[in-house]
Amino acid sequence: MKGIMKKFKVSFNNFSSSNLMKIVVLTVLFLLLITLVFSDKRPYKVKLHVGDISLNDVYAPYEFTYPGDIDESKMEVLKKEALENFLPFYDIKPNYWEEKRDYLSKFFGRLKEIKDMKNFDDNLLVEKFKKDMAIKLEDSVILPFFQSEQDLLEETAMKALDKLSSKIIAGETTINELTMSRKEEIIVHDKNLDVEAEIPRSDLYTSVQLKPLIEETLSSQGIESDGLKASFTAVISDILSPNLEYNQSETELRRKDMLDQIPPVYKQILVKKDELIIAKGQKVTKNHIDKLSQLARKDTGRGRIGYLGGIIILLITFVVMIPVYLHTYRKNILNDINNLYLLSILLLLSVFLAKVIIASPLPSYFIPLAASTMLMAILIDTGISFMLAIMLSVFAAVIAGNKFDLMIVLMIGSTAGIY
């Protein structure tokens, strides 16, 4: 135990303040490099407007698509599907059944007045009634009314009409049009109640379809005479014109609103990984804005964390390589703290100048990396200058938007300057 404590004291004594200072310098260097690399936004997140000049080359970091022009063919398909499900708009005539009741009341009131006339033949009375009421019904339809109990006629007709008042009456043309257009439902608006509802086409009646309902209602009221039943049916059927009206203006308005609410479908344009989105010094167009906006939206937190993690690992690797290389091959440089200060200053200055030039209108190839490494070679050592030339070339390429060609040019230029 005493031997272990003795070895620990020797190791602790050998760990001088200069070694501690070297660790501090390397740590500060690492932190400052991270700050410089991530001190601005990624190029495609910089807010640009149409007409601006891009200060950076922006490459696609991965493959993605962005919306282009509206896809007219897909929009036509969506509109066609929407129109197939669109329901036309109809109104029920206001006061329709009140008008029919008034007519029947007038009909049977006039019938009673003419029937009370004496010394006239029934046929003459029928002709006079038809003339007064301006109707074209057959005499055989009117005559049974003159031969029946007058007091019950109007009451019977009114009850039959009340039974029908819940029905929607459509013309043959309307039914045919709905059948041809394959509309199984329509929207019906009741103007009296100011309500609307979707009504199946099967719930619409024509005057022909109402005749069996009229006969059934009359039978339930005790009308057994076939002649009188036929007369009632003919008179009521004759006055039951369609009470359903097509509202073209409202239908067109609703159709337009429905089509306007269909969200636009855009053609998706593919952008390959590492494809140039916009070059440095290029004038920004709407197409550039569309690509950059889509790229910014797709840049999720997970991708950003991966990007940061990769750069941090790269930085740690390079920062660790410096003391390892110096300890292995250039101990005289590592032992002099002033050399570490000089190396750190030149590294930080090189990265800083790279960021300034990349953010400026100047071409990225103006980065003075060869000058920095030449200065290191003159003031310190060619070996460490070559290693740092590789490291700084990679950093410059990352800052410029992962430009591999820039890394190669800077690496070759710096190496040529050193040797």
The 8 nearest C-alpha neighbors of each residue, nearest first, counted from 0:
[[1, 3, 2, 4, 5, 6, 7, 8],
 [0, 2, 4, 3, 5, 6, 7, 8],
 [3, 1, 5, 0, 4, 6, 7, 8],
 [4, 2, 6, 0, 5, 1, 7, 8],
 [5, 3, 7, 1, 6, 2, 8, 0],
 [4, 6, 2, 8, 3, 7, 1, 9],
 [7, 5, 9, 3, 8, 4, 10, 2],
 [6, 8, 4, 10, 5, 9, 11, 3],
 [9, 7, 11, 5, 6, 10, 12, 4],
 [8, 10, 6, 12, 7, 11, 13, 5],
 [11, 9, 13, 7, 12, 8, 6, 14],
 [10, 12, 8, 14, 13, 9, 7, 15],
 [11, 13, 9, 14, 10, 8, 15, 7],
 [12, 14, 10, 11, 15, 9, 8, 18],
 [15, 13, 11, 12, 18, 10, 16, 19],
 [16, 14, 17, 18, 13, 12, 19, 11],
 [15, 17, 19, 18, 20, 14, 21, 13],
 [16, 18, 20, 15, 19, 21, 336, 14],
 [19, 17, 21, 20, 16, 15, 14, 22],
 [18, 20, 16, 22, 17, 21, 23, 15],
 [21, 19, 17, 23, 18, 22, 24, 16],
 [20, 22, 24, 18, 23, 19, 25, 17],
 [23, 21, 25, 19, 20, 24, 26, 18],
 [22, 24, 20, 26, 21, 25, 27, 19],
 [25, 23, 21, 27, 22, 26, 28, 20],
 [24, 26, 28, 22, 27, 23, 29, 21],
 [27, 25, 23, 29, 28, 24, 22, 30],
 [26, 28, 30, 24, 29, 25, 31, 23],
 [27, 29, 25, 31, 26, 30, 24, 32],
 [30, 28, 26, 32, 27, 31, 25, 33],
 [31, 29, 27, 33, 32, 28, 34, 26],
 [32, 30, 34, 28, 33, 29, 27, 35],
 [31, 33, 35, 29, 34, 30, 36, 28],
 [34, 32, 30, 36, 31, 35, 37, 29],
 [35, 33, 31, 32, 37, 38, 36, 30],
 [34, 36, 32, 38, 33, 37, 31, 351],
 [35, 37, 33, 34, 38, 32, 398, 39],
 [38, 36, 34, 39, 35, 33, 40, 41],
 [37, 39, 35, 34, 36, 40, 33, 354],
 [40, 38, 37, 41, 36, 35, 42, 45],
 [41, 39, 44, 42, 45, 38, 37, 43],
 [40, 42, 44, 43, 39, 45, 400, 37],
 [43, 41, 44, 45, 57, 40, 55, 400],
 [42, 44, 291, 45, 41, 57, 295, 294],
 [45, 43, 41, 42, 295, 40, 46, 291],
 [46, 44, 43, 42, 47, 40, 41, 291],
 [45, 47, 44, 48, 43, 42, 288, 291],
 [48, 46, 45, 51, 49, 288, 283, 53],
 [49, 47, 51, 50, 283, 46, 288, 284],
 [48, 50, 284, 283, 51, 285, 47, 288],
 [49, 51, 283, 282, 48, 284, 52, 47],
 [52, 50, 283, 48, 49, 282, 53, 47],
 [53, 51, 282, 280, 281, 283, 54, 50],
 [54, 52, 280, 279, 55, 281, 51, 282],
 [53, 55, 279, 360, 358, 359, 280, 52],
 [56, 54, 279, 53, 57, 358, 357, 42],
 [55, 57, 278, 279, 277, 58, 400, 399],
 [56, 58, 277, 276, 55, 42, 275, 400],
 [59, 57, 275, 273, 276, 274, 60, 400],
 [58, 60, 273, 272, 61, 274, 276, 275],
 [61, 59, 272, 273, 58, 62, 401, 274],
 [62, 60, 272, 59, 63, 273, 271, 270],
 [61, 63, 272, 271, 270, 59, 60, 64],
 [64, 62, 270, 269, 61, 271, 65, 294],
 [65, 63, 269, 268, 267, 270, 66, 62],
 [64, 66, 268, 267, 293, 290, 67, 269],
 [67, 65, 267, 265, 266, 268, 68, 64],
 [66, 68, 266, 265, 267, 268, 65, 69],
 [69, 67, 265, 266, 70, 66, 267, 264],
 [68, 70, 265, 264, 71, 266, 263, 67],
 [71, 69, 265, 266, 73, 72, 264, 74],
 [70, 72, 74, 73, 69, 75, 264, 265],
 [71, 73, 75, 74, 70, 76, 77, 69],
 [74, 72, 76, 75, 71, 70, 77, 264],
 [73, 75, 71, 77, 76, 72, 78, 70],
 [76, 74, 78, 72, 73, 77, 79, 71],
 [75, 77, 73, 79, 74, 78, 80, 72],
 [78, 76, 74, 80, 79, 75, 81, 73],
 [79, 77, 81, 75, 80, 76, 82, 74],
 [78, 80, 76, 82, 77, 81, 75, 83],
 [79, 81, 77, 83, 78, 82, 76, 84],
 [80, 82, 78, 84, 79, 83, 77, 85],
 [83, 81, 85, 79, 84, 80, 78, 254],
 [82, 84, 80, 81, 85, 79, 182, 181],
 [85, 83, 82, 81, 86, 80, 182, 79],
 [84, 86, 82, 83, 81, 87, 254, 257],
 [85, 87, 185, 186, 84, 88, 184, 182],
 [88, 86, 185, 250, 186, 85, 89, 245],
 [87, 89, 186, 250, 246, 187, 185, 245],
 [90, 88, 245, 187, 246, 244, 186, 188],
 [91, 89, 188, 244, 187, 243, 189, 92],
 [92, 90, 243, 189, 242, 188, 244, 93],
 [91, 93, 242, 95, 90, 243, 94, 244],
 [92, 94, 95, 191, 190, 91, 189, 96],
 [95, 93, 97, 96, 98, 92, 191, 99],
 [94, 96, 98, 93, 97, 92, 99, 242],
 [95, 97, 99, 98, 94, 100, 164, 160],
 [98, 96, 100, 94, 99, 95, 101, 102],
 [97, 99, 101, 96, 95, 100, 102, 94],
 [100, 98, 96, 102, 101, 97, 103, 95],
 [99, 101, 97, 103, 102, 98, 104, 96],
 [102, 100, 98, 104, 99, 103, 105, 97],
 [101, 103, 99, 105, 100, 104, 106, 98],
 [104, 102, 106, 100, 105, 101, 107, 99],
 [103, 105, 101, 102, 106, 107, 108, 100],
 [104, 106, 108, 102, 103, 107, 109, 101],
 [107, 105, 103, 104, 109, 108, 102, 110],
 [106, 108, 110, 109, 104, 105, 153, 103],
 [109, 107, 105, 111, 110, 106, 104, 112],
 [110, 108, 112, 111, 107, 106, 105, 113],
 [109, 111, 107, 113, 108, 112, 114, 106],
 [110, 112, 114, 108, 109, 113, 107, 115],
 [113, 111, 109, 115, 110, 114, 108, 116],
 [112, 114, 115, 110, 116, 111, 109, 124],
 [113, 115, 111, 116, 112, 110, 145, 124],
 [116, 114, 113, 112, 111, 117, 110, 119],
 [115, 117, 113, 114, 119, 118, 112, 124],
 [118, 116, 119, 115, 114, 120, 113, 124],
 [117, 119, 120, 116, 121, 115, 124, 123],
 [120, 118, 117, 121, 123, 124, 116, 122],
 [119, 121, 123, 122, 124, 118, 117, 125],
 [122, 120, 124, 123, 125, 119, 145, 142],
 [121, 123, 125, 124, 120, 126, 142, 138],
 [124, 122, 126, 120, 125, 121, 127, 119],
 [123, 125, 121, 127, 122, 126, 128, 120],
 [126, 124, 122, 128, 123, 127, 121, 129],
 [125, 127, 123, 129, 128, 124, 130, 122],
 [128, 126, 130, 124, 125, 129, 131, 123],
 [129, 127, 125, 131, 130, 126, 132, 124],
 [130, 128, 126, 132, 134, 127, 131, 133],
 [131, 129, 133, 127, 128, 132, 126, 134],
 [130, 132, 128, 129, 133, 127, 134, 109],
 [131, 133, 129, 134, 130, 128, 106, 109],
 [134, 132, 130, 131, 129, 135, 128, 136],
 [135, 133, 129, 132, 136, 130, 131, 128],
 [134, 136, 137, 133, 129, 130, 138, 132],
 [137, 135, 134, 140, 138, 141, 129, 234],
 [136, 138, 139, 140, 135, 141, 142, 134],
 [139, 137, 141, 140, 142, 136, 125, 126],
 [138, 140, 137, 142, 141, 143, 230, 136],
 [141, 139, 230, 138, 137, 142, 136, 143],
 [142, 140, 138, 139, 144, 143, 125, 230],
 [141, 143, 144, 145, 139, 140, 138, 125],
 [144, 142, 146, 145, 227, 141, 147, 140],
 [143, 145, 147, 146, 142, 141, 227, 149],
 [146, 144, 142, 143, 147, 114, 141, 121],
 [145, 147, 143, 144, 142, 148, 149, 121],
 [148, 146, 144, 145, 149, 143, 152, 227],
 [149, 147, 150, 151, 152, 146, 144, 145],
 [148, 150, 152, 151, 147, 111, 144, 153],
 [149, 151, 152, 148, 153, 154, 111, 147],
 [152, 150, 154, 149, 153, 155, 148, 147],
 [153, 151, 155, 149, 154, 150, 156, 148],
 [152, 154, 156, 155, 151, 107, 157, 104],
 [155, 153, 157, 151, 156, 152, 158, 150],
 [156, 154, 152, 158, 153, 157, 151, 159],
 [155, 157, 153, 159, 154, 158, 160, 152],
 [156, 158, 160, 154, 159, 155, 153, 161],
 [159, 157, 161, 155, 160, 156, 154, 162],
 [158, 160, 156, 162, 157, 161, 216, 155],
 [159, 161, 157, 163, 162, 158, 156, 164],
 [162, 160, 158, 164, 163, 159, 157, 165],
 [163, 161, 159, 160, 164, 158, 165, 216],
 [162, 164, 160, 161, 165, 166, 159, 213],
 [163, 165, 161, 166, 162, 160, 96, 167],
 [166, 164, 163, 167, 162, 161, 96, 168],
 [167, 165, 164, 163, 168, 204, 203, 202],
 [168, 166, 203, 204, 169, 242, 243, 165],
 [169, 167, 241, 204, 242, 205, 203, 243],
 [170, 168, 241, 205, 243, 204, 203, 173],
 [169, 171, 173, 172, 241, 205, 174, 168],
 [170, 172, 174, 173, 175, 205, 169, 176],
 [171, 173, 175, 170, 174, 176, 169, 177],
 [174, 172, 176, 170, 175, 171, 177, 169],
 [175, 173, 171, 177, 172, 176, 178, 170],
 [174, 176, 178, 172, 173, 177, 179, 171],
 [177, 175, 179, 173, 178, 174, 180, 172],
 [178, 176, 182, 180, 174, 175, 179, 181],
 [177, 179, 181, 175, 176, 180, 174, 182],
 [178, 180, 176, 181, 177, 175, 182, 174],
 [179, 181, 177, 178, 182, 176, 83, 175],
 [182, 180, 178, 179, 177, 183, 83, 176],
 [181, 183, 177, 184, 180, 178, 185, 86],
 [182, 184, 200, 199, 181, 185, 177, 178],
 [185, 183, 199, 200, 198, 182, 197, 86],
 [184, 186, 86, 198, 87, 197, 187, 88],
 [185, 187, 197, 88, 196, 89, 198, 87],
 [188, 186, 89, 195, 196, 90, 88, 185],
 [187, 189, 195, 90, 194, 190, 91, 89],
 [190, 188, 91, 193, 194, 191, 192, 195],
 [189, 191, 193, 192, 93, 188, 91, 90],
 [190, 192, 189, 193, 93, 94, 194, 91],
 [191, 193, 194, 190, 189, 188, 195, 93],
 [194, 192, 190, 189, 191, 188, 195, 90],
 [195, 193, 189, 192, 188, 196, 190, 191],
 [194, 196, 188, 187, 189, 186, 193, 197],
 [197, 195, 187, 186, 198, 188, 194, 185],
 [196, 198, 186, 185, 184, 187, 199, 195],
 [197, 199, 185, 184, 186, 196, 200, 187],
 [200, 198, 184, 201, 202, 183, 185, 197],
 [199, 201, 184, 183, 202, 203, 198, 185],
 [200, 202, 199, 203, 183, 204, 198, 184],
 [203, 201, 200, 199, 204, 198, 167, 166],
 [204, 202, 167, 201, 200, 168, 169, 205],
 [205, 203, 168, 169, 208, 167, 202, 209],
 [204, 206, 208, 207, 169, 168, 170, 209],
 [207, 205, 209, 208, 236, 239, 204, 210],
 [208, 206, 205, 209, 210, 236, 204, 211],
 [207, 209, 205, 206, 210, 204, 211, 212],
 [208, 210, 206, 212, 207, 211, 213, 205],
 [209, 211, 213, 212, 207, 208, 214, 232],
 [212, 210, 214, 213, 209, 215, 208, 207],
 [211, 213, 215, 209, 210, 214, 216, 208],
 [214, 212, 210, 216, 215, 211, 232, 217],
 [215, 213, 217, 211, 216, 212, 218, 210],
 [214, 216, 212, 218, 213, 217, 211, 219],
 [215, 217, 213, 219, 214, 218, 159, 212],
 [218, 216, 214, 220, 219, 215, 222, 213],
 [219, 217, 222, 215, 221, 220, 216, 214],
 [218, 220, 216, 217, 221, 215, 222, 214],
 [221, 219, 217, 218, 222, 216, 155, 158],
 [220, 222, 218, 219, 223, 217, 224, 216],
 [223, 221, 218, 217, 220, 224, 228, 227],
 [224, 222, 221, 225, 218, 228, 227, 217],
 [225, 223, 227, 226, 222, 228, 229, 221],
 [226, 224, 228, 227, 229, 223, 222, 230],
 [225, 227, 229, 224, 228, 230, 143, 140],
 [226, 228, 230, 224, 229, 225, 143, 231],
 [229, 227, 225, 231, 230, 226, 224, 232],
 [228, 230, 232, 226, 227, 231, 225, 233],
 [231, 229, 140, 227, 233, 232, 228, 234],
 [230, 232, 228, 234, 233, 229, 235, 227],
 [231, 233, 229, 235, 230, 234, 236, 213],
 [232, 234, 230, 236, 231, 235, 237, 229],
 [235, 233, 237, 231, 236, 232, 230, 238],
 [234, 236, 232, 237, 238, 233, 231, 239],
 [237, 235, 233, 239, 234, 238, 232, 206],
 [236, 238, 234, 235, 239, 233, 240, 206],
 [237, 239, 235, 236, 240, 234, 99, 102],
 [240, 238, 236, 237, 235, 206, 241, 99],
 [239, 241, 238, 242, 206, 168, 237, 170],
 [242, 240, 168, 169, 243, 170, 239, 205],
 [241, 243, 92, 168, 91, 240, 244, 169],
 [244, 242, 91, 169, 241, 90, 168, 92],
 [245, 243, 90, 89, 91, 246, 242, 92],
 [244, 246, 89, 247, 90, 88, 243, 87],
 [247, 245, 89, 249, 88, 248, 250, 244],
 [246, 248, 250, 249, 245, 251, 88, 89],
 [247, 249, 251, 250, 246, 252, 253, 88],
 [250, 248, 252, 251, 247, 246, 253, 88],
 [249, 251, 247, 88, 253, 248, 252, 87],
 [252, 250, 254, 248, 249, 253, 247, 255],
 [251, 253, 249, 255, 250, 254, 248, 256],
 [254, 252, 256, 250, 255, 251, 257, 249],
 [253, 255, 251, 257, 252, 256, 250, 258],
 [254, 256, 252, 258, 253, 257, 259, 251],
 [257, 255, 253, 259, 254, 258, 252, 260],
 [256, 258, 254, 260, 255, 259, 253, 261],
 [259, 257, 255, 260, 261, 256, 254, 78],
 [260, 258, 256, 257, 261, 255, 262, 254],
 [259, 261, 257, 258, 262, 256, 255, 263],
 [260, 262, 258, 259, 263, 257, 78, 77],
 [263, 261, 260, 264, 259, 74, 258, 77],
 [264, 262, 261, 265, 69, 74, 70, 260],
 [263, 265, 70, 69, 74, 262, 266, 73],
 [266, 264, 69, 70, 66, 68, 67, 267],
 [265, 267, 67, 70, 66, 68, 69, 268],
 [266, 268, 66, 65, 64, 67, 265, 269],
 [269, 267, 64, 65, 67, 66, 266, 270],
 [268, 270, 64, 63, 271, 267, 65, 62],
 [271, 269, 63, 62, 64, 274, 268, 272],
 [272, 270, 62, 274, 273, 269, 63, 61],
 [271, 273, 61, 62, 59, 274, 60, 270],
 [274, 272, 59, 58, 60, 271, 275, 61],
 [275, 273, 271, 59, 272, 58, 276, 270],
 [276, 274, 58, 277, 57, 273, 59, 278],
 [275, 277, 58, 57, 274, 59, 287, 278],
 [278, 276, 57, 275, 56, 287, 281, 279],
 [279, 277, 56, 281, 280, 57, 55, 275],
 [278, 280, 55, 56, 54, 53, 281, 277],
 [281, 279, 53, 52, 54, 360, 278, 282],
 [282, 280, 278, 279, 53, 52, 283, 277],
 [281, 283, 52, 51, 50, 53, 284, 280],
 [282, 284, 49, 50, 51, 52, 287, 281],
 [285, 283, 49, 287, 286, 50, 288, 282],
 [286, 284, 288, 287, 49, 289, 283, 48],
 [285, 287, 289, 284, 288, 290, 283, 67],
 [286, 288, 290, 284, 285, 289, 283, 291],
 [287, 289, 285, 291, 286, 290, 292, 284],
 [290, 288, 286, 292, 287, 291, 293, 285],
 [289, 291, 287, 293, 288, 292, 65, 294],
 [290, 292, 294, 288, 43, 293, 289, 295],
 [293, 291, 295, 289, 294, 290, 288, 296],
 [292, 294, 296, 290, 295, 291, 65, 289],
 [293, 295, 291, 297, 292, 296, 290, 298],
 [294, 296, 292, 298, 293, 297, 44, 291],
 [297, 295, 293, 294, 298, 292, 299, 291],
 [296, 298, 294, 295, 299, 293, 63, 292],
 [299, 297, 295, 296, 294, 302, 300, 303],
 [300, 298, 302, 301, 297, 303, 296, 295],
 [299, 301, 303, 302, 304, 298, 305, 297],
 [300, 302, 304, 299, 303, 305, 298, 306],
 [303, 301, 305, 299, 300, 304, 306, 298],
 [302, 304, 300, 306, 305, 301, 307, 299],
 [305, 303, 307, 301, 306, 302, 308, 300],
 [304, 306, 308, 302, 303, 307, 309, 301],
 [305, 307, 303, 309, 304, 308, 302, 310],
 [308, 306, 304, 310, 309, 305, 311, 303],
 [307, 309, 305, 311, 306, 310, 304, 312],
 [308, 310, 312, 306, 307, 311, 305, 313],
 [311, 309, 313, 307, 312, 308, 314, 306],
 [310, 312, 314, 308, 313, 309, 307, 315],
 [313, 311, 315, 309, 314, 310, 316, 308],
 [314, 312, 310, 316, 311, 315, 309, 317],
 [313, 315, 311, 317, 316, 312, 318, 310],
 [316, 314, 312, 318, 313, 317, 319, 311],
 [315, 317, 313, 319, 314, 318, 320, 312],
 [316, 318, 320, 314, 319, 315, 313, 321],
 [317, 319, 315, 320, 321, 316, 314, 29],
 [318, 320, 316, 317, 321, 315, 322, 323],
 [319, 321, 317, 323, 318, 322, 324, 316],
 [320, 322, 324, 319, 323, 318, 325, 317],
 [321, 323, 325, 324, 326, 320, 319, 333],
 [324, 322, 320, 326, 325, 321, 327, 319],
 [323, 325, 327, 321, 322, 326, 320, 328],
 [324, 326, 329, 322, 328, 327, 323, 330],
 [325, 327, 330, 323, 324, 322, 328, 329],
 [328, 326, 324, 325, 323, 329, 330, 322],
 [327, 329, 325, 324, 326, 330, 323, 382],
 [330, 328, 325, 331, 332, 326, 327, 333],
 [331, 329, 326, 333, 332, 325, 334, 328],
 [330, 332, 334, 329, 333, 335, 325, 326],
 [333, 331, 330, 335, 334, 329, 338, 325],
 [334, 332, 330, 335, 331, 325, 326, 329],
 [333, 335, 331, 332, 330, 336, 338, 17],
 [334, 336, 337, 333, 332, 338, 331, 339],
 [337, 335, 339, 338, 334, 340, 21, 333],
 [336, 338, 340, 339, 335, 341, 342, 332],
 [337, 339, 341, 336, 340, 335, 332, 342],
 [340, 338, 342, 336, 337, 341, 343, 333],
 [341, 339, 337, 343, 338, 342, 344, 336],
 [340, 342, 338, 344, 339, 343, 345, 337],
 [341, 343, 339, 345, 344, 340, 346, 338],
 [344, 342, 346, 340, 341, 345, 339, 347],
 [343, 345, 341, 347, 346, 342, 348, 340],
 [344, 346, 348, 342, 343, 347, 349, 341],
 [347, 345, 343, 349, 344, 348, 342, 350],
 [346, 348, 350, 344, 349, 345, 351, 343],
 [347, 349, 345, 351, 346, 350, 344, 352],
 [348, 350, 346, 352, 347, 351, 345, 353],
 [351, 349, 353, 347, 352, 348, 354, 346],
 [350, 352, 348, 354, 353, 349, 347, 355],
 [353, 351, 355, 349, 354, 350, 348, 356],
 [354, 352, 350, 356, 351, 366, 355, 357],
 [355, 353, 357, 351, 352, 356, 358, 350],
 [354, 356, 352, 358, 353, 357, 359, 351],
 [357, 355, 359, 353, 358, 354, 361, 352],
 [358, 356, 354, 363, 359, 355, 353, 399],
 [357, 359, 355, 356, 54, 354, 55, 360],
 [358, 360, 356, 361, 357, 54, 355, 55],
 [359, 361, 54, 280, 362, 358, 279, 356],
 [360, 362, 359, 356, 363, 365, 357, 280],
 [363, 361, 364, 365, 360, 357, 279, 356],
 [362, 364, 365, 357, 366, 356, 361, 399],
 [363, 365, 362, 366, 405, 409, 408, 367],
 [364, 366, 363, 362, 367, 361, 356, 353],
 [365, 367, 353, 364, 368, 363, 356, 352],
 [368, 366, 370, 369, 365, 371, 349, 352],
 [367, 369, 371, 370, 366, 413, 372, 349],
 [370, 368, 413, 372, 371, 367, 416, 412],
 [369, 371, 373, 367, 368, 372, 374, 416],
 [372, 370, 368, 374, 373, 369, 375, 349],
 [371, 373, 375, 369, 374, 384, 370, 388],
 [374, 372, 376, 417, 370, 375, 371, 416],
 [375, 373, 371, 377, 372, 376, 378, 370],
 [376, 374, 372, 378, 379, 373, 377, 384],
 [375, 377, 381, 380, 373, 374, 384, 379],
 [376, 378, 374, 375, 379, 373, 380, 381],
 [379, 377, 375, 376, 374, 380, 373, 341],
 [378, 380, 375, 376, 377, 338, 381, 332],
 [379, 381, 376, 382, 383, 384, 375, 377],
 [380, 382, 376, 384, 383, 385, 417, 379],
 [383, 381, 385, 384, 380, 386, 376, 329],
 [382, 384, 386, 385, 381, 380, 387, 376],
 [383, 385, 381, 387, 382, 372, 376, 386],
 [386, 384, 388, 382, 383, 387, 381, 414],
 [385, 387, 383, 389, 388, 384, 390, 382],
 [386, 388, 390, 384, 389, 385, 391, 383],
 [387, 389, 385, 391, 386, 390, 384, 392],
 [390, 388, 392, 387, 386, 391, 410, 393],
 [389, 391, 387, 393, 388, 392, 394, 386],
 [390, 392, 394, 388, 393, 389, 387, 395],
 [393, 391, 406, 395, 389, 394, 390, 410],
 [392, 394, 396, 390, 391, 395, 406, 397],
 [395, 393, 391, 397, 396, 392, 398, 390],
 [394, 396, 398, 392, 397, 393, 391, 399],
 [395, 397, 402, 401, 399, 406, 393, 394],
 [398, 396, 401, 394, 400, 399, 395, 393],
 [397, 399, 395, 400, 396, 394, 36, 354],
 [400, 398, 396, 397, 401, 395, 357, 402],
 [399, 401, 397, 398, 402, 57, 396, 58],
 [400, 402, 397, 396, 399, 403, 398, 58],
 [403, 401, 396, 405, 404, 400, 399, 406],
 [402, 404, 406, 405, 401, 396, 407, 393],
 [403, 405, 407, 406, 402, 408, 396, 409],
 [406, 404, 408, 403, 402, 407, 396, 409],
 [405, 407, 392, 396, 403, 409, 404, 408],
 [406, 408, 410, 404, 405, 409, 411, 403],
 [409, 407, 405, 411, 410, 406, 412, 404],
 [410, 408, 412, 406, 411, 407, 392, 413],
 [409, 411, 407, 413, 408, 412, 392, 389],
 [410, 412, 414, 408, 409, 413, 415, 407],
 [411, 413, 409, 415, 414, 410, 369, 408],
 [414, 412, 369, 416, 410, 415, 411, 409],
 [415, 413, 417, 411, 416, 412, 410, 418],
 [414, 416, 412, 413, 418, 417, 411, 369],
 [417, 415, 413, 414, 418, 369, 373, 412],
 [416, 418, 373, 414, 415, 413, 376, 372],
 [417, 415, 416, 414, 381, 373, 413, 376]]
